């Protein structure tokens, strides 16, 4: 009898080792195998390794061997090191009135970047991938007018005139670092989106504090793209899976901001711009006041939704996720209409219409607010600017 029991135990051990436990109909072992494959695609042999003061490890990887090209739609795509001359012309034109921008840009990026021909990728772990998948499921498609699923939004939304598409979006946003914990997150973003009854394509960029995504509570640069069609959802945060092509050797797209704003004391800003290349139809991300190119989303990613030809709506503002009944603060945690020294804000809000960046049309601009969070509309400043934020708190009672 003991021999039989021992034999059964050996067989069970061997079975579990090869197949893993099953949770929600899925083998834990198979999940680990899948994560190991994804890690192998992300964590490539490095030309150089850089460790930041925050403990992040970045591997300098050959620009043509980054995770972006593991997406099935990008198997024949070759990395572009620069945008087309047509896009460069648009970006130069957008900087002619750069004197109107505020001072105090944030410091961002690596002190010593990657060698030529390589780009920085944050070294990932299984936990990083699990957190990223969980975060992406929480917000696969963000609807500003109806966030839901524990999300609250405050900001502005606009749509283009009839028979026109937005070819880009931009703003200079103040960067804060409100306290968050657990599954909470607090974000400032700009978003372009196209949508039909069955298909949605979108791009988001901004800063976020998201412990579930990053494993810490620092304000970090983030990018996100998604495409939904026929009941399926594709997309990714940063470079934790395939999609976004990094081209800048000095600025990782999940880097921590070295400086953040302090309400009523100092404001620091970051310029962010997403622009459609009129020739390649790739979407390029530019940052800082001189429009430094960070990378791009290839047009192939949006082959179903038609987003590769332009967006139907543009969104700017703050987004928080509660994780519990108590929501975190948004922006600076303060909303004081008219006081730009204490409230998180975006200035030089723009959209690209006809390959020219302009202030959004005032009439279609809709101000959205929810629960403890507020937003303002354009004031008398010559460029479109607005404030957003709030203290957060319980669903029916905000923290004073």
C-alpha positions as CSV (number, residue, x, y, z in Angstrom):
1,X,0.0,0.0,0.0
2,X,2.8,2.4,0.9
3,X,4.5,1.6,-2.4
4,X,1.3,2.5,-4.2
5,X,0.9,5.8,-2.3
6,X,4.5,6.6,-3.0
7,X,4.1,5.8,-6.7
8,X,1.0,8.0,-6.9
9,X,2.8,10.8,-5.2
10,X,5.7,10.5,-7.7
11,X,3.3,10.6,-10.6
12,X,1.4,13.6,-9.2
13,X,4.7,15.5,-8.6
14,X,5.8,14.8,-12.1
15,X,2.4,15.8,-13.5
16,X,2.4,19.1,-11.6
17,X,6.0,19.8,-12.6
18,X,5.2,19.4,-16.2
19,X,1.7,20.9,-16.3
20,X,1.4,23.2,-13.3
21,X,-1.6,24.0,-11.2
22,X,-4.7,25.1,-12.9
23,X,-6.3,28.4,-11.9
24,X,-9.3,29.8,-13.7
25,X,-9.0,27.1,-16.3
26,X,-5.3,28.0,-17.0
27,X,-2.1,26.2,-16.0
28,X,0.2,28.3,-13.9
29,X,3.1,26.4,-15.5
30,X,1.9,27.4,-19.0
31,X,1.5,31.0,-17.9
32,X,5.1,30.9,-16.6
33,X,6.3,29.5,-19.9
34,X,4.5,32.2,-21.8
35,X,6.0,34.9,-19.6
36,X,9.5,33.4,-20.1
37,X,9.0,33.6,-23.8
38,X,7.9,37.2,-23.5
39,X,10.9,38.0,-21.3
40,X,13.2,36.5,-23.8
41,X,11.8,38.7,-26.5
42,X,12.1,41.8,-24.2
43,X,15.4,41.3,-22.4
44,X,17.8,41.1,-25.3
45,X,21.6,40.8,-25.0
46,X,22.8,44.3,-24.3
47,X,25.6,46.3,-25.8
48,X,25.8,48.4,-22.6
49,X,23.9,48.3,-19.3
50,X,22.9,51.5,-17.4
51,X,21.7,51.6,-13.8
52,X,19.9,54.8,-12.7
53,X,19.8,56.5,-9.3
54,X,16.3,55.0,-8.9
55,X,17.5,51.4,-9.3
56,X,16.2,51.0,-12.9
57,X,18.4,48.9,-15.1
58,X,18.4,49.8,-18.8
59,X,19.9,47.6,-21.4
60,X,21.2,49.2,-24.6
61,X,19.8,47.0,-27.4
62,X,20.4,47.0,-31.1
63,X,17.7,49.3,-32.5
64,X,16.6,46.5,-34.9
65,X,16.3,43.8,-32.2
66,X,13.9,45.6,-29.8
67,X,10.6,44.0,-28.7
68,X,8.5,46.1,-31.2
69,X,9.3,43.8,-34.1
70,X,7.9,40.7,-32.4
71,X,4.4,42.0,-33.1
72,X,3.0,39.8,-36.0
73,X,2.0,42.9,-37.9
74,X,5.6,44.2,-37.8
75,X,7.6,41.2,-38.9
76,X,8.6,42.9,-42.1
77,X,9.0,46.4,-40.6
78,X,12.5,48.0,-40.4
79,X,13.3,50.6,-37.7
80,X,13.3,54.1,-39.0
81,X,15.9,56.3,-37.3
82,X,14.2,59.5,-38.3
83,X,10.8,60.9,-39.5
84,X,10.2,62.0,-43.1
85,X,11.3,65.5,-44.2
86,X,7.6,66.3,-44.5
87,X,7.1,65.7,-40.8
88,X,10.2,67.5,-39.9
89,X,8.9,70.6,-41.7
90,X,5.6,70.4,-39.7
91,X,7.6,70.1,-36.4
92,X,9.8,73.0,-37.3
93,X,6.8,75.2,-38.1
94,X,5.2,74.3,-34.7
95,X,8.2,75.7,-32.9
96,X,8.2,79.2,-34.5
97,X,6.3,80.6,-31.5
98,X,8.4,78.7,-28.9
99,X,8.9,81.9,-27.0
100,X,5.3,81.6,-25.7
101,X,6.2,78.4,-23.8
102,X,6.7,78.5,-20.1
103,X,10.1,78.0,-18.4
104,X,11.3,75.2,-16.1
105,X,11.3,72.1,-18.3
106,X,11.6,68.8,-16.4
107,X,14.9,66.9,-16.5
108,X,14.4,63.6,-18.1
109,X,16.4,60.8,-19.5
110,X,19.7,59.1,-18.9
111,X,22.8,61.0,-17.9
112,X,24.9,58.8,-20.2
113,X,22.9,57.4,-23.1
114,X,23.3,54.4,-25.3
115,X,25.9,53.9,-28.0
116,X,24.9,54.8,-31.6
117,X,22.7,52.2,-33.2
118,X,21.2,51.1,-29.9
119,X,18.3,52.2,-27.7
120,X,17.5,51.9,-23.9
121,X,15.0,49.3,-22.8
122,X,14.1,48.8,-19.1
123,X,15.0,45.3,-18.0
124,X,11.8,43.5,-17.2
125,X,10.8,40.7,-14.8
126,X,7.9,38.3,-14.7
127,X,6.2,40.6,-12.1
128,X,6.6,43.6,-14.4
129,X,4.8,41.7,-17.2
130,X,2.1,40.5,-14.8
131,X,1.5,44.1,-13.6
132,X,1.5,45.4,-17.1
133,X,-1.1,42.9,-18.3
134,X,-3.3,43.6,-15.2
135,X,-3.0,47.4,-15.8
136,X,-3.8,47.1,-19.5
137,X,-6.9,45.0,-18.8
138,X,-8.1,47.7,-16.4
139,X,-8.1,50.2,-19.1
140,X,-8.0,48.7,-22.5
141,X,-10.1,51.5,-24.0
142,X,-10.5,54.7,-22.1
143,X,-13.6,56.7,-22.8
144,X,-13.3,60.2,-21.3
145,X,-17.0,60.8,-20.9
146,X,-17.6,57.5,-19.2
147,X,-14.4,56.0,-17.7
148,X,-16.0,53.5,-15.3
149,X,-14.2,50.5,-13.8
150,X,-13.0,52.6,-10.8
151,X,-11.6,55.4,-13.0
152,X,-12.3,59.1,-12.8
153,X,-11.4,61.7,-15.4
154,X,-11.3,65.5,-15.4
155,X,-10.2,67.4,-18.5
156,X,-11.3,68.5,-22.0
157,X,-12.3,66.7,-25.2
158,X,-12.8,68.1,-28.7
159,X,-13.7,66.7,-32.1
160,X,-12.7,68.1,-35.5
161,X,-15.1,69.8,-38.0
162,X,-17.0,67.6,-40.4
163,X,-14.9,65.6,-42.9
164,X,-11.6,66.5,-41.0
165,X,-9.3,64.2,-39.0
166,X,-6.8,65.2,-36.3
167,X,-3.3,64.5,-37.5
168,X,-1.7,65.2,-34.1
169,X,-2.1,66.4,-30.5
170,X,0.2,68.3,-28.2
171,X,0.4,70.1,-24.8
172,X,2.9,71.3,-22.2
173,X,1.9,69.7,-18.9
174,X,3.0,70.4,-15.4
175,X,4.4,67.3,-13.8
176,X,3.4,66.3,-10.2
177,X,3.8,63.3,-8.0
178,X,0.7,62.8,-5.9
179,X,0.8,60.0,-3.3
180,X,-0.7,56.7,-4.5
181,X,-0.6,53.1,-3.2
182,X,-1.7,49.6,-4.0
183,X,-3.8,49.4,-7.2
184,X,-4.3,53.2,-7.3
185,X,-2.8,55.3,-10.1
186,X,-2.8,59.0,-10.9
187,X,-2.1,60.1,-14.5
188,X,-1.9,63.2,-16.7
189,X,-2.4,62.4,-20.4
190,X,-3.1,63.5,-23.9
191,X,-4.9,61.0,-26.1
192,X,-5.9,60.7,-29.7
193,X,-8.6,58.2,-30.7
194,X,-10.7,57.0,-33.6
195,X,-13.8,55.0,-33.0
196,X,-16.6,53.3,-34.9
197,X,-19.3,50.9,-33.6
198,X,-16.9,47.9,-33.7
199,X,-13.4,49.4,-34.0
200,X,-11.3,51.6,-31.7
201,X,-7.7,52.9,-32.1
202,X,-6.0,55.1,-29.6
203,X,-2.6,56.5,-28.5
204,X,-1.9,57.9,-25.0
205,X,1.2,59.7,-23.7
206,X,1.9,61.5,-20.4
207,X,3.1,61.0,-16.9
208,X,1.8,58.5,-14.4
209,X,2.3,57.2,-10.9
210,X,1.3,53.6,-11.0
211,X,2.7,51.1,-8.5
212,X,1.0,48.2,-10.1
213,X,2.5,49.0,-13.5
214,X,6.0,50.0,-12.4
215,X,6.5,48.6,-8.9
216,X,7.2,52.1,-7.4
217,X,5.5,55.4,-6.7
218,X,7.5,57.7,-8.9
219,X,6.2,60.0,-11.6
220,X,7.2,58.3,-14.9
221,X,6.8,58.9,-18.6
222,X,4.4,56.4,-20.2
223,X,3.0,55.5,-23.6
224,X,0.1,53.3,-24.4
225,X,-1.5,52.2,-27.6
226,X,-4.6,50.0,-28.2
227,X,-6.7,48.7,-31.1
228,X,-10.0,46.9,-30.6
229,X,-11.9,45.2,-33.4
230,X,-14.4,42.4,-33.6
231,X,-14.2,41.7,-29.9
232,X,-10.4,41.5,-29.7
233,X,-8.1,43.9,-28.0
234,X,-4.5,44.5,-29.0
235,X,-2.1,47.0,-27.4
236,X,0.7,47.7,-24.9
237,X,2.3,49.9,-22.4
238,X,5.8,51.3,-23.1
239,X,8.0,48.4,-24.3
240,X,6.7,45.7,-22.1
241,X,5.4,44.0,-25.2
242,X,5.7,44.7,-29.0
243,X,4.5,47.8,-30.8
244,X,6.2,51.1,-30.0
245,X,9.6,51.5,-31.8
246,X,12.2,53.4,-29.7
247,X,14.6,55.5,-31.6
248,X,16.1,57.9,-29.0
249,X,19.3,56.6,-27.3
250,X,18.9,58.8,-24.3
251,X,15.3,58.9,-23.2
252,X,13.6,55.6,-22.3
253,X,9.8,55.8,-22.6
254,X,9.3,54.6,-19.0
255,X,11.9,56.8,-17.4
256,X,11.3,58.5,-14.0
257,X,11.1,62.3,-13.9
258,X,14.0,63.8,-12.0
259,X,12.1,67.0,-11.1
260,X,8.4,67.4,-10.2
261,X,6.2,70.4,-9.4
262,X,5.6,71.5,-5.8
263,X,2.2,73.2,-5.4
264,X,2.4,77.0,-4.6
265,X,6.2,76.8,-4.8
266,X,7.5,75.6,-8.2
267,X,6.1,74.3,-11.4
268,X,8.1,72.1,-13.9
269,X,6.7,71.2,-17.3
270,X,7.2,68.7,-20.1
271,X,6.2,69.3,-23.7
272,X,4.6,66.2,-25.4
273,X,3.5,65.9,-29.0
274,X,2.1,63.0,-31.1
275,X,2.2,63.6,-34.8
276,X,1.1,61.6,-37.9
277,X,3.9,61.5,-40.5
278,X,2.1,62.5,-43.7
279,X,4.3,60.2,-45.8
280,X,4.8,57.0,-43.8
281,X,1.6,57.4,-41.7
282,X,3.5,56.4,-38.6
283,X,2.6,58.2,-35.4
284,X,5.7,59.9,-33.9
285,X,6.2,61.0,-30.3
286,X,8.3,64.1,-29.7
287,X,9.2,65.7,-26.3
288,X,10.9,68.8,-24.8
289,X,10.8,72.3,-26.2
290,X,12.9,71.4,-29.3
291,X,10.7,68.4,-30.3
292,X,13.2,65.6,-29.7
293,X,11.9,62.5,-31.3
294,X,11.5,59.6,-28.9
295,X,10.1,56.9,-31.2
296,X,7.0,56.0,-33.2
297,X,4.0,53.7,-33.5
298,X,4.1,52.1,-37.0
299,X,1.0,52.5,-39.1
300,X,0.7,48.6,-39.3
301,X,-0.5,48.5,-35.7
302,X,-3.7,50.3,-36.7
303,X,-4.6,48.4,-39.8
304,X,-8.1,47.5,-38.6
305,X,-9.4,50.7,-37.1
306,X,-8.1,53.1,-39.7
307,X,-6.3,55.2,-37.1
308,X,-3.3,55.4,-39.4
309,X,-5.0,58.2,-41.3
310,X,-6.1,60.3,-38.3
311,X,-8.1,60.7,-35.1
312,X,-11.8,61.6,-34.5
313,X,-11.3,63.0,-31.0
314,X,-8.6,64.5,-28.8
315,X,-8.4,64.4,-25.0
316,X,-6.3,66.2,-22.4
317,X,-6.6,65.9,-18.6
318,X,-6.1,63.8,-15.5
319,X,-7.2,60.2,-14.9
320,X,-7.1,58.3,-11.6
321,X,-7.9,54.7,-10.6
322,X,-9.1,54.0,-7.1
323,X,-8.3,50.4,-6.6
324,X,-10.5,50.8,-3.5
325,X,-13.3,53.0,-2.4
326,X,-10.9,55.9,-1.8
327,X,-9.5,57.5,-4.8
328,X,-6.0,59.1,-4.9
329,X,-5.3,62.8,-5.6
330,X,-5.2,64.0,-9.2
331,X,-2.5,66.4,-10.4
332,X,-1.4,68.5,-7.5
333,X,-4.3,67.4,-5.3
334,X,-5.6,71.0,-5.4
335,X,-8.1,72.6,-7.7
336,X,-8.2,76.4,-7.5
337,X,-9.6,77.9,-10.6
338,X,-7.3,80.6,-11.9
339,X,-4.3,79.8,-9.8
340,X,-1.8,78.1,-12.1
341,X,0.9,78.0,-9.4
342,X,-1.0,75.5,-7.2
343,X,-3.1,73.5,-9.7
344,X,-1.9,71.0,-12.3
345,X,-2.4,72.4,-15.7
346,X,-1.7,72.1,-19.4
347,X,-0.7,75.0,-21.6
348,X,-0.3,75.5,-25.4
349,X,-3.0,72.8,-25.9
350,X,-3.0,72.0,-29.7
351,X,-4.3,69.7,-32.4
352,X,-2.9,69.2,-35.9
353,X,-5.3,70.1,-38.6
354,X,-4.2,70.3,-42.2
355,X,-0.6,69.6,-41.1
356,X,-0.6,72.7,-38.9
357,X,-0.8,72.8,-35.1
358,X,-3.5,75.1,-33.8
359,X,-5.5,75.7,-30.6
360,X,-8.6,73.5,-30.4
361,X,-11.8,75.0,-31.7
362,X,-13.4,76.6,-28.7
363,X,-17.0,75.8,-29.4
364,X,-16.7,72.0,-29.6
365,X,-14.5,71.8,-26.5
366,X,-16.3,69.9,-23.8
367,X,-15.2,70.1,-20.1
368,X,-15.6,66.8,-18.3
369,X,-15.5,66.5,-14.5
370,X,-16.3,63.6,-12.1
371,X,-16.7,63.1,-8.4
372,X,-13.8,64.9,-6.6
373,X,-12.1,66.2,-9.7
374,X,-12.6,69.4,-11.7
375,X,-11.3,71.0,-14.9
376,X,-11.4,74.5,-16.3
377,X,-11.9,75.8,-19.8
378,X,-9.7,78.2,-21.7
379,X,-9.1,81.5,-19.9
380,X,-7.8,84.8,-21.4
381,X,-4.2,83.5,-22.0
382,X,-3.3,83.8,-25.8
383,X,-2.8,80.1,-26.0
384,X,-5.3,77.5,-25.0
385,X,-4.6,76.4,-21.4
386,X,-6.6,74.8,-18.6
387,X,-6.4,73.4,-15.1
388,X,-7.4,70.0,-13.7
389,X,-7.1,68.0,-10.6
390,X,-8.5,67.5,-7.1
391,X,-7.9,65.9,-3.7
392,X,-9.7,62.5,-4.2
393,X,-11.3,60.7,-1.4
394,X,-14.4,58.6,-0.7
395,X,-17.0,58.2,-3.5
396,X,-19.5,60.6,-1.8
397,X,-17.2,62.8,0.2
398,X,-13.9,64.4,-1.0
399,X,-10.9,64.9,1.2
400,X,-10.7,68.6,2.2
